């Protein structure tokens, strides 16, 4: 019972068991489509060390393992207790001409291990001259788990996640996608920036990052299957404290340029909050909540490219904020309340 061989077998067994649990529930992602260009895209991240995962199964060597894009047909992310068999079934159904809702219905009726309560899917696709979005979150996905679908103009999306810090992760991804100028690639990157929250996948709280790997890919309608013309990804080691979404953004910027985001300010925002002094003094400012609300708020500062460069979560009463790490210039300050209503301001940092 104490032989080196037996100990090795048992160690491998328990490592495999641990990795299976690790891969079971831990992803935030988005799939999206452009109804005009017929591009399809996918992006996502998770708190999983793929350097360790690929030792057990080579499928985990690439961060986009959960994503499938079938050019000119559809895109789906297969997550929360990922099974390759379910992903292959989804690809086959899209190739057969099924719509996103038909694909997900098929997956639920023919689950590879009869465990649909553990699954989460997000899909978009072209069907009968229209673009459809569809998603599913199983009842046994670990909290917080949920999804949202929608469209803005020509862009259609499904955003989904499980074992998240909260619903605000999905909301922030949606806000990033919807409020960004540019093409499908730029909107997907903005969605990922929205999820750049420490512990977005709660298991990465200790790592002080949102996740351990991230990917983004977009396929033209003429691309070959499994060969999207735009594909970027990042893997990091556990406890490296390297934010993969920032690393992904750097690679993205070398390959694709996005139009600067417009920096806006609304009258309604000025009726609820006062940001002062603005321009800042010595890079310090305060926010007065004119409603004297005691709720917590999320604050985000983005540069002109739309990249989030500073964040805060908490109460606003009697608080001053110093942003010495920011260069002088004009930034977008977002005040997000507990109902996820966004109040935008221009912030002049001096």
N, C-alpha and C positions, 0 to 999 in steps of 0.2 A: 504493500500500500504506500510505502515511502520511496518507491523507486523514482529516479530522476525522470524517466519516461512518463510515469503516471502524473507526476507533478507538472510536467510540461503540458500534458494533455488537459489537465484540470485548469491550468492557468490560461491556456488558449480558449477553453470553453467559457470560462468566466469573463475573459476579455471580449469574446464574441457576444456574450449575453449583455455585457455593459454597452457595447457599441450598438447593439440592436435597440436597447432602451434609448441611448443617446440620439439615434437617428429617428426615433419614433415620433417625437413631437417637438419641433423647434424650427419654425420657418415663418418669415414674412415675405410676401412676394406679390408681384403684379404681372398680369398679361394684358396686352393692349393691341389695338388694331387701328389703322388709318384707312378710312373708307374711300379716300381719294387715291392715294398711292398704292393701296392694298398691301402695305407693309404690315407685318406681324412682329410683335416684340414680347420679350419676357425679361424680368429682372427679379432678383431675390437675394436673400441672405439668411444665415442661420448660425447659431452658436455651436458649431461642430468642428472639431479639429480633423480636417480631411486628410492631413498627413498621416494620422493614425488610422482613419477609416479605410484608406485605400490599401493598407496592409492586409485587411481582412477581405476586401472586395474591391477589385480595380474599378468598378463602376463609380466609386466615390473619388476617383482621381481628379475628376473635373467638377468644378462648382455648379455647373448647369445640369447636373444629373437629374434633377427633378423636373426639368423643363423639356417640353417637346413643341417644336414649331414645324408645322407642315405648310410650306409656302403656298400662298394663294388660297389656303383652305382654313386653317385654324391653328390656335396655340393653346396649350394647356399646361398648368403646373400641377403636379401630382405630389402631394405632401401630407404630413402627419401620418406616420407609419407607412413610409414610402415602400412600395412594392414595384419592382421592374415589370412584373406581369401586367399590372394595371396600366402602367405607362404605355406598354406595347399595345394593349387593347385600345387605348385612347387613340394612338397613332393610326391603328388599323381602321377605326371607325371614322376618323376624319378623312382618311384616304378613300373610304367608301362613299363619302359625300354627306355624312351626318352633320347636323348643326351642333353647336355647343351643348344645347339642352339635350339633344338626342345622345350625344357622346356621354355626358354625365349620367343620364338615365341608364344607359347600357352598363357603365361601370358599376353603378349601384346594384343593378340586377345580376351582374356577373362578377362580383368581387372575387379576386384570386384566393382569398382565405375566408370569405363570407364574414367580413368584419367591417361593414360600411360605417359603423358608428365611430371607427377610429380614423376615417379618411377625411381629407380636405382637398377640394378641387377648385380651380378657377380657370375659366376658359372663355375665349372669344373666337369668333370665326365668321366667315362669309356664308350666307345661306339664302337662296332665293332672292338674290339682288340686295339683301340687307346685311347689316352687321349685328350679330347677337352676342350678348354677354350672359354668362351663366356661372353660378358658383354653388358649392355645397360645403357645409361644415358639419361633421358628424358629432353626435351628442357626447361622445367620450373623448373628444379632443380636449387637451388640457387648457385650462383658463390662463389668460384670456384668449378665447378663440372666437373668430368671427370673420365676416367678409362684407364687402360692399361692391356693387356694380353700378355702372353709369356711363355717361358719355358727355362730352363737351365739344360741340361742333362736329368735326369729322373723326374725332378721337374717342374710341370706346375702350372700356377697361373693366377688369375685375381685380380687386385687391383682397388678399386673404392672409390670415396669420393665426398661429396658435402658440401657446405658452408665451404670450406677450405681456409686457408690463401693464398694458391696458388698451382700451379701445382707442385711446388717443394716438397710438402708433399707426393704426390703419387710417384714422382721420387725417393725420399729418401727411401720410403718403398720398392720400386723395387730394389734399389741398395743394401739395407740391405739383402733382400731375396737372391739376386743373388751372392753377394760377401761373403757369410758366409759359413764356413765349417759346416758339420753336417747333421743330418736327418731333416725330415719335421718339427718337433717341433722346432728345433733350428733355422731353416730358418724363420719360422713364427714369432718367438720371435724377431729375428733380424729385420724383417720388421716392427714390432711394435716399436722397438727402433728407427728406422728411422723416425717415425712420432712423436717422442718425441720433439716437438717444441712448445714453448709457443704460444697459439692461433692457433695451427694446425686446430682445429675446432674454427673458429674465435670468437665464443661466449665465449670461455674460456680464452680470453686475460686478462680479469679482474681477473680471478682466478689464473693467472700466471702458468697455466698448459696447456697441450695439450687437455685435456678432463676431464670428471668426472667419467667415468667407462671404463673398458677394460676387454676383455676376450680372451682366446685362448683355442682351443680344437682340438683334433686329434682322429679319429676313425680308428681302425683296421678293415680289411674286415670282421672279425668274430664278431665284436661288435654288440650288439642289437641296434635297432633304438632308438634314444633319450637317449642313454647311452654310449657316447664315453669314451673309457678307459682312456683318458687323458683330463682333463678339469680344467682350472684355471680361476678365475675371480676376479675382484676388483670393489667395488662401493665406491664412496666418495661423501661427501656433497658439495653442492654449496658453494663457498667462503672458503672452507677448505684449499685451496692452497696445497693439497696433490697430487703429480703427480701419477696417477694410473698406468702408464706404468712402473715406477720404482717399485711400490708395486707389480705389476704383475711379474716383473723380479725376485723379492725376493722369491715369492712363487714358481715360475718356477724353480729356482735354487735348492730349497729343494727337488724337485721331479724328476728333469732330469738334467743330466750333458751334456754339449756340448763341443766338441773338441775346444781347443783354436784356434782362428782365426790366420791365418798367417799374419805377418806384412810385407808389401812389400814396395818397392820404385822403381820407374821406371826412366830410363834415360831421357825420354821425360819430366818428371816432373822437373828434375834438369836443363833442358834447358830453362824452363819458369819461375821458381821460385828458390830463394835461402832462405833456412831456417837457421838462424844463431842467436847466437851461438848454435851449436848442437853437443854435449850436451849443455843444457841450463846453464845459470849462475844464481844462486839463483831463479831457476824456471821461468826465464824470457827469451823470445826469440823474434825475429822479422822475418818478411817475406818480401823479396824484390821481387817485380814483375818485371822481366827482360823485359817485353813488355811495361812497364809503362802504363798499361791499367787503366782507371779510373772507370771501372765497379765495382759493388759490388760482393763480393764473400761470399760463405758459408764456414766456417771452422768447422771441427769436429775432436775431439780427442777421440779415442776409446782405451779401455784397451785390454789386450790380449784375454779376453773372447768375445770381440766384442761389449761390452756395451759402449754407448756414455757417456763420462764423462765430456765433455766441448764443448761449441759451441760458435760461433761468426758469425754475419752477418754484412757486411759492406765493406768499402774500405780497401786496404792494404797499401797504401802509408803512410810512416812516422808513422807506427803503431808498437808498441811493445806490447807483450802479457805476462801477468803473470798468472801462473797456480799454485798458492800456495796450492790450495786444493788437488792437485794430489800428490800421493806418488812417491818417486823416482822409476824410471824404464823405460822400453821401451814401447812406445805407437804408435798407428797409427794416423797420422795426414792426414786428407783429405782436400784438397783445391778444392772446387766445383765452377766452373764458371757459368755464366748466361746461357750457353748452356747445363748445367748439365754434363759437362765433368769433370771427377774426376781425380785429380792429387795426388797420394799417396806419403807420406814420412814416414820414421821412425823418431820418435822424442825421444831423450834421455833426460828425465827429471831428473835434478840433483839440 
